[in-house]
Amino acid sequence: MAAAKIRRNLVLKSLDIKETPTGAQVSFSMIFIKKDGERVFIPRAVSTGLPYSLSVNRLRGVLPIDVNGEKVGHVYPVCIDNILEYNSLEVLL
């Protein structure tokens, strides 16, 4: 059975949505590759900002959270080219 897929532009659009109309944070799961080649799986995360231009550097900020929505780690700067899976969907160009 083929794995479900999603296009990268749709992933980036959904990462831009930070909260629902009711004010709740939008959480997601993600698998990506860090700059040093380490593969990282975050089972629950929210999108955050970074202290530099996201579009010029092609990065997005991802913050791991727990079940209650509290942060449990640090912000990961994720290169959009290194996103492998988003919500268990394989990311395509």
Secondary structure by P-SEA (a helix, b strand, c coil): cccccccaaaaaaaaaccccccbbbbbbccccccccbbbbbbcbbbbbccccccccccbbbbbbbcccccccccccccccccccccccccccc
